[in-house]
Amino acid sequence: MLDKIPSNTGTVRQQIKYILIGSASAVPVIIYTLYSLGYGSLNEWSTPQPTGNCGEVISMLIRYLLLD
């Protein structure tokens, strides 16, 4: 739906990235907590990936905001 905005409306589509960085056990807990609060579905988050720091992972959710 967001891709079908007429180009002459003056509306700008801005990308927003929500990033979680934490332990491999904590990041999924926060994702489930946000989901239970009605923010984002579970499959919108990227699969947690190692950051290179011992026991730490990163996961991201991308949303789009329409601005006039």
Rosetta blueprint (number, residue, H / E / L):
1 M L
2 L H
3 D H
4 K H
5 I L
6 P L
7 S L
8 N L
9 T L
10 G L
11 T L
12 V E
13 R E
14 Q E
15 Q E
16 I E
17 K E
18 Y E
19 I E
20 L E
21 I E
22 G E
23 S E
24 A L
25 S L
26 A H
27 V H
28 P H
29 V H
30 I H
31 I H
32 Y H
33 T H
34 L H
35 Y H
36 S H
37 L L
38 G L
39 Y L
40 G L
41 S L
42 L H
43 N H
44 E H
45 W L
46 S L
47 T L
48 P L
49 Q E
50 P E
51 T L
52 G L
53 N L
54 C L
55 G L
56 E E
57 V E
58 I E
59 S E
60 M E
61 L E
62 I E
63 R E
64 Y E
65 L E
66 L E
67 L E
68 D L
